[in-house]
Amino acid sequence: MKLIHPVLIIRVLSTILLVGAISFLVCIPVATIYDEPLIPFYGSAIITGIVSILLRVFTKKADPSGMTSRDSFLTVTLAWVIFALFGSLPYIISQSIPSLVDAIFESASGFTTTGASILTDVESLPYSILFWRSLTHWIGGFGIILLVILILPSLRVNGYQMFSLESSLKEKIHPKTKGITLRIMMIYTGLTILEIILLSIGDMNLFDSVCHSFATIATGGFSTKNSSLGYFSTYSQYIVMLFMFLAGTSQVIYYYLVKSNFRKVKHNEEFWFYLAIVIFAGAMAFSILLVNTTRNPEEAFREGYFQIISIITCTGFANDDYILWPQAGMILIFLLLFSGGSTGSTSGGIKMARHLIVLKNIKIVFVRLVHPRTFPALKLNGRLIDEKTNTSIISFILLYIFIFMVGTLFIAFYGADPLTSASSVATCMAGVGPGLGTVGPMSNYSELPSVSKMALSLIMIIGRLEIVTVFILLGKSFWRL
């Protein structure tokens, strides 16, 4: 019995590369419209397509249905790495980002929907490259939703079964799963189209509307302007604010709304907790800006809530430089870097469900202190959380904090100041993008040394794969019969 089946893994990766090759071709109409070179996308598509075909020919007798869970873990991890590597081709070929390290960083940031950038002047880039940046967000965002809702529960990763749409999902994809995937794709696409229409009504042209909608729905954060959403009107900022919130909402909620299963929506504790945190944190930011600055109430409300929603949902758009906010506002922003939106959305971070479970654990501790003989049940959304799942969730949070601390020390070791080090790791793990210090919302990651950029690229992928997926590969048990 083999531990893993390399031929099966390569077969699946060849399909993923084929998707990548097709994605490059999507950018060609944009390059044609704006009379820009087509070589970056034709060249990227040809290179990726050739590699895909060669791998497919090499594995023509492979049957992916025979994959084990170990094969799937390795495939999922390699898929994101491959997307990041091949996704850098248009940047390199066009010379928009001539450095290989910088191009991989930008590509990894795009596909993981992080939104961190090394670019100092976004507006100088060709329209087709700007479109590619935003498209990487949109592709990566859909992949992330499938990872948490379908792939991880089907691999029986502890702590994810509760977030799946169907408790009967098995390891192999069956018609029911394909139907769920199609519905999720329709919801994801529908939200994108709706935002494009609403943004086009305002001061954004069609190109900016499409790029910002791709980035919003994927909670990515790449903008076509150096000053991000601060460049656009108040109307556009409110529309993006609304859709950032919607993008941070679990696709499970939309799925049940489409199925008219309002009871499950009503009893989804994570959604109401997410809404409450957004309202409360936004009100704090609003109060801080209103009391401590010269902003009028509308400005304080819009800038406060916009940044809070952007950080909680891990989108990373900015309509103001929060580095210049009062000290309390900056502390609030830093703390929210660890929050995350809903599980089953494109947002990153620890996620609201895990925070809610921690709070429920704390509540049970206090109840048992007062009533030692009682044994309260731990539930989420009406479903009992067993001890194994609870331990897995707590372990995830501890592992998340451990990686944050190690990553911070590593970045600081290579010369970054403590605030920049801590915020860059926190923001890349959570997929937020801009941080504090020299990587703030109106700055970028260009000044960091190459070794730090590569480390942060890896941290983006680890964070996006929900940590567990990658760390399972590092355990001895994974490679043992």
C-alpha positions in Angstrom: 0.0 0.0 0.0 1.4 3.4 -1.0 1.5 6.4 1.3 0.7 8.7 -1.6 0.0 8.3 -5.3 2.2 10.8 -7.2 0.7 10.0 -10.6 -2.8 10.7 -9.4 -1.6 14.0 -7.8 0.1 15.1 -11.0 -3.0 14.3 -13.0 -5.1 16.6 -10.8 -2.4 19.3 -11.0 -2.4 19.1 -14.8 -6.1 20.0 -14.7 -5.4 22.9 -12.4 -2.7 24.2 -14.7 -5.2 23.9 -17.6 -7.6 26.2 -15.6 -4.7 28.6 -15.2 -3.9 28.6 -18.9 -7.5 29.4 -19.7 -7.5 32.2 -17.1 -4.6 33.9 -18.9 -6.7 33.9 -22.1 -9.5 35.8 -20.4 -7.2 38.8 -20.1 -6.6 39.0 -23.9 -9.8 40.9 -24.8 -8.8 43.5 -22.2 -5.4 43.9 -23.7 -6.9 44.1 -27.2 -9.4 46.8 -26.2 -6.7 49.0 -24.6 -4.2 48.2 -27.4 -1.7 46.6 -25.1 0.8 43.8 -25.8 -0.8 40.3 -25.9 2.5 38.4 -25.4 2.3 38.4 -21.6 -0.9 36.4 -21.7 -0.4 34.4 -24.9 3.1 33.5 -23.6 1.8 32.6 -20.1 -1.0 30.5 -21.5 1.3 28.6 -23.9 3.9 27.9 -21.2 1.3 26.8 -18.7 -0.7 24.9 -21.3 2.4 22.9 -22.5 3.3 21.9 -18.9 -0.3 20.9 -18.4 -0.4 18.8 -21.5 2.9 17.1 -20.8 1.7 16.2 -17.3 -1.6 14.9 -18.6 0.1 12.7 -21.2 2.5 11.4 -18.5 -0.5 10.5 -16.3 -3.0 9.4 -19.1 -3.7 6.1 -17.4 -4.3 7.6 -13.9 -7.8 7.5 -12.4 -8.2 10.5 -9.9 -11.2 8.7 -8.3 -8.7 6.5 -6.6 -7.1 9.3 -4.6 -6.8 8.9 -0.8 -7.2 11.7 1.7 -3.4 11.9 1.9 -3.2 12.5 -1.8 -5.9 15.2 -1.5 -4.1 17.1 1.3 -0.9 17.2 -0.8 -2.8 18.2 -3.9 -4.6 21.0 -2.3 -1.4 22.5 -0.9 0.5 22.1 -4.2 -2.4 23.6 -6.1 -2.0 27.0 -4.3 1.8 26.9 -4.7 1.4 26.2 -8.4 -1.1 28.9 -8.9 1.2 31.4 -7.2 4.2 30.4 -9.3 2.5 30.2 -12.7 0.4 33.3 -11.9 3.6 35.4 -11.8 4.3 34.8 -15.5 2.3 37.8 -16.9 4.1 40.2 -14.4 7.5 38.8 -15.5 6.9 38.6 -19.2 5.4 42.1 -19.4 8.2 43.4 -17.1 5.6 45.1 -15.0 7.3 43.3 -12.1 10.7 42.2 -13.4 11.9 40.7 -10.1 10.9 37.0 -9.7 10.5 37.2 -5.9 8.3 40.3 -6.3 6.2 38.7 -9.0 5.6 35.6 -6.9 4.7 37.7 -3.9 2.2 39.7 -6.0 0.8 36.5 -7.5 0.5 34.7 -4.1 -1.1 37.8 -2.6 -3.7 37.7 -5.5 -4.7 34.1 -5.4 -4.8 33.9 -1.6 -6.9 37.1 -1.7 -4.5 38.9 0.6 -4.1 42.1 -1.3 -0.6 42.9 0.0 1.4 44.5 -2.8 5.0 45.4 -3.7 3.9 47.9 -6.3 4.7 51.5 -5.6 2.6 53.0 -8.5 -0.3 50.8 -9.4 -1.8 53.4 -11.8 1.3 53.1 -14.1 0.5 49.5 -14.9 -1.2 48.4 -18.2 -4.9 47.8 -17.9 -4.6 44.2 -18.8 -2.1 43.6 -15.9 -4.4 45.4 -13.5 -7.3 43.2 -14.7 -5.1 40.1 -14.2 -4.3 41.1 -10.6 -8.0 41.4 -9.8 -8.9 38.2 -11.6 -6.4 36.3 -9.5 -8.5 37.5 -6.5 -11.7 36.3 -7.9 -10.4 32.8 -8.9 -8.7 32.4 -5.5 -11.8 33.5 -3.6 -14.0 30.8 -5.2 -11.3 28.2 -4.5 -11.2 29.2 -0.9 -15.0 28.8 -0.5 -14.8 25.3 -2.0 -11.9 24.4 0.3 -13.8 25.1 3.5 -17.3 24.2 2.5 -16.6 21.0 0.4 -13.0 19.9 0.4 -11.9 20.0 4.1 -15.2 18.5 5.4 -15.0 15.7 2.8 -11.4 15.0 4.0 -12.8 14.6 7.5 -10.6 17.4 9.0 -11.8 17.9 12.5 -13.5 21.2 13.1 -14.8 21.6 9.5 -17.7 19.2 9.3 -19.9 21.7 11.1 -19.3 24.3 8.3 -20.2 22.0 5.4 -23.6 22.3 3.6 -24.3 18.6 3.7 -23.2 16.3 6.5 -23.3 13.3 4.1 -20.5 14.5 1.9 -18.0 11.7 1.2 -14.5 11.7 0.0 -15.5 11.3 -3.6 -17.3 14.0 -5.5 -20.9 12.8 -6.3 -23.8 14.5 -8.2 -25.1 16.2 -5.0 -21.7 17.8 -4.4 -21.5 19.0 -8.0 -24.9 20.5 -7.6 -23.8 22.4 -4.5 -20.7 23.6 -6.3 -22.8 25.0 -9.2 -25.1 26.8 -6.8 -22.2 28.4 -4.9 -20.7 29.4 -8.2 -24.0 31.1 -9.3 -24.2 32.9 -6.0 -20.6 34.1 -6.1 -21.0 35.2 -9.7 -24.4 36.9 -9.0 -22.9 39.0 -6.2 -20.1 40.0 -8.5 -22.4 41.1 -11.3 -24.7 43.0 -8.9 -21.8 45.0 -7.5 -20.4 45.7 -11.0 -23.8 47.2 -12.0 -24.1 49.3 -8.8 -20.5 50.6 -9.1 -21.0 51.5 -12.7 -24.0 53.7 -11.8 -21.6 55.8 -9.8 -18.3 57.4 -10.7 -16.5 54.2 -11.6 -16.1 53.2 -15.3 -16.8 49.7 -16.3 -13.2 48.6 -16.0 -12.8 49.9 -12.5 -16.2 48.5 -11.5 -15.2 45.0 -12.7 -11.7 45.1 -11.0 -13.1 46.4 -7.7 -16.0 43.9 -7.7 -13.6 41.0 -8.3 -11.5 42.2 -5.4 -14.5 42.9 -3.1 -16.4 39.7 -3.5 -13.1 37.7 -3.1 -12.2 40.0 -0.1 -8.9 40.6 -1.8 -8.2 44.3 -1.8 -6.3 45.0 -5.0 -7.3 48.4 -6.4 -6.6 50.1 -9.7 -5.7 53.4 -7.9 -2.8 54.2 -5.6 -5.2 55.7 -3.0 -7.5 52.7 -3.1 -11.2 53.6 -2.5 -10.2 57.0 -1.3 -9.9 58.0 -5.0 -13.6 57.4 -5.6 -16.9 59.0 -4.5 -18.8 58.5 -1.2 -21.4 56.5 -3.2 -18.8 54.0 -4.4 -17.3 53.7 -0.9 -20.7 52.8 0.6 -21.4 50.3 -2.2 -18.0 48.6 -1.6 -18.6 48.7 2.2 -21.9 46.9 1.7 -20.4 44.2 -0.5 -17.4 43.7 1.7 -19.8 42.8 4.5 -21.8 40.5 2.1 -18.5 38.9 1.0 -17.6 38.3 4.6 -20.8 36.4 5.1 -20.7 32.6 4.7 -21.8 31.2 1.4 -23.7 28.7 3.5 -26.1 31.6 4.4 -26.7 32.4 0.7 -27.1 28.8 -0.2 -29.9 28.3 2.4 -31.5 31.6 1.3 -31.6 30.3 -2.3 -33.1 27.0 -1.0 -35.6 29.1 1.1 -34.4 27.4 4.2 -34.9 30.5 6.4 -35.0 28.5 9.6 -31.3 27.6 9.3 -30.4 31.2 8.5 -32.3 32.3 11.6 -30.4 29.8 13.8 -27.0 30.5 12.3 -25.2 31.9 15.4 -22.0 32.7 13.5 -23.8 35.1 11.2 -25.5 37.1 14.0 -22.2 37.1 16.0 -20.4 38.5 12.9 -23.1 41.2 12.4 -22.8 42.1 16.1 -19.0 42.4 16.0 -19.2 44.6 12.9 -21.7 46.9 14.4 -19.9 47.1 17.8 -16.4 47.6 16.4 -17.6 50.1 13.8 -19.4 52.1 16.5 -16.1 52.2 18.4 -14.2 53.4 15.4 -16.9 56.0 14.6 -16.7 57.3 18.2 -12.9 57.5 18.2 -12.8 59.5 15.0 -15.7 61.7 15.9 -14.4 62.6 19.4 -10.7 62.8 18.6 -10.6 64.3 15.1 -12.2 67.2 13.2 -14.2 64.8 11.0 -18.0 65.5 10.7 -20.4 62.7 11.7 -20.8 61.4 8.1 -17.1 61.2 7.5 -16.4 59.6 10.9 -19.2 57.0 10.2 -18.1 56.2 6.7 -14.4 56.1 7.3 -14.7 54.2 10.6 -17.2 51.6 9.4 -15.4 51.2 6.0 -12.1 50.4 7.6 -13.6 48.1 10.3 -15.5 46.1 7.7 -12.5 46.0 5.4 -10.3 44.6 8.3 -12.8 42.2 9.7 -13.6 40.7 6.3 -9.9 40.7 5.5 -10.5 42.7 2.3 -7.9 45.4 2.8 -9.4 48.2 0.9 -8.9 51.7 2.4 -10.7 55.0 2.1 -8.4 56.7 4.6 -4.9 56.3 6.0 -5.7 54.7 9.4 -2.0 55.0 10.3 -2.9 58.6 11.0 -5.9 57.7 13.3 -5.7 58.3 17.0 -3.8 55.7 19.0 -7.0 53.9 20.2 -8.1 53.5 16.5 -4.8 51.9 15.5 -5.0 49.5 18.5 -8.5 48.6 17.4 -7.3 47.9 13.8 -4.4 45.7 15.0 -6.7 43.6 17.3 -9.2 43.1 14.4 -6.4 41.7 12.2 -7.0 38.4 14.1 -10.8 38.4 13.8 -11.7 37.2 10.3 -15.2 37.0 8.7 -17.5 34.1 8.6 -16.4 30.5 7.9 -17.3 29.5 4.4 -16.7 33.1 3.1 -13.7 34.3 1.2 -12.4 36.2 4.3 -9.4 34.9 6.2 -8.3 35.2 9.8 -9.3 33.0 12.7 -13.0 33.3 11.7 -16.0 34.3 13.8 -17.2 30.7 14.5 -13.9 29.9 16.3 -14.1 33.0 18.4 -17.6 32.2 19.2 -16.7 28.7 20.3 -13.9 30.1 22.5 -16.5 32.4 24.2 -18.8 29.5 24.7 -16.0 27.5 26.3 -15.3 30.4 28.7 -19.0 30.6 29.5 -19.1 26.9 30.4 -16.0 27.3 32.6 -17.8 30.0 34.6 -21.1 28.1 34.8 -19.2 25.0 36.2 -17.5 27.2 38.7 -20.9 28.3 40.1 -22.6 24.9 39.5 -19.8 22.2 39.7 -22.3 19.3 39.1 -23.7 20.7 35.8 -22.3 19.7 32.4 -23.5 22.2 29.9 -23.5 21.1 26.3 -21.3 23.0 23.8 -23.3 23.8 20.7 -23.0 25.9 17.6 -25.9 26.5 15.3 -27.9 23.9 17.2 -25.3 21.2 16.6 -23.4 19.6 19.4 -19.7 20.1 19.3 -17.9 17.0 20.5 -14.7 17.1 22.6 -12.5 16.1 19.6 -13.8 18.9 17.4 -13.6 21.4 20.3 -10.0 20.5 20.9 -9.2 20.8 17.2 -10.6 24.3 17.1 -8.7 25.4 20.2 -5.6 23.9 18.8 -6.1 25.8 15.6 -6.1 29.1 17.4 -3.0 28.2 19.4 -1.2 27.1 16.3 -2.3 30.4 14.6 -0.9 32.5 17.4 2.3 30.4 17.4 2.9 30.9 13.7 2.2 34.6 14.1 4.9 34.9 16.8 7.5 32.9 14.9 6.8 34.8 11.7 7.1 38.1 13.5 10.5 37.2 15.0 11.6 36.0 11.5 10.6 39.3 9.8 12.1 41.4 12.6 15.4 39.4 12.3 15.8 40.7 8.8 15.5 44.4 9.8 11.9 45.4 10.1 10.7 47.3 13.1 8.4 45.5 15.6 5.2 47.1 14.5 5.9 46.4 10.8 7.0 42.8 11.6 3.9 42.0 13.7 1.4 43.6 11.4 2.8 42.2 8.2 2.7 38.7 9.5 -0.8 39.2 11.0 -2.2 40.7 7.9 -0.6 38.1 5.5 -1.8 35.2 7.6 -5.3 36.6 7.7 -5.3 37.7 4.1 -6.0 41.4 4.9 -3.1 43.0 2.9 -2.2 46.4 4.4 -0.9 46.5 7.9 0.7 49.0 10.2 4.1 50.7 10.2 5.8 50.8 6.9 3.3 48.4 5.3 0.2 50.6 6.0 -2.7 51.2 3.7 -1.0 54.0 1.7 2.4 52.1 1.6 3.5 48.7 0.3 5.8 45.8 0.9 8.5 46.8 -1.7 11.1 47.9 0.9 11.2 44.5 2.7 14.1 42.2 1.8 13.5 39.3 -0.6 13.8 36.7 2.1 11.0 38.4 4.0 8.8 38.6 0.9 9.2 34.9 0.3 8.5 34.1 3.9 5.3 36.3 3.8 4.3 34.6 0.5 4.5 31.2 2.3 2.6 32.6 5.3 -0.2 33.8 2.9 -0.6 30.3 1.5 -0.4 28.7 5.0 -3.1 31.1 6.3 -5.3 30.6 3.2 -5.1 26.8 3.5 -6.5 27.1 7.0 -3.0 26.1 8.5 -4.1 22.5 9.2 -3.9 21.5 5.6 -0.2 22.4 5.4 0.8 21.2 8.8 -0.7 17.8 8.3 2.0 17.3 5.7 4.7 18.0 8.3 3.6 15.3 10.7 5.3 12.0 10.8 2.0 10.2 10.8 1.2 11.5 7.3 4.3 9.7 5.9 3.8 6.5 7.9 1.9 3.5 6.8 
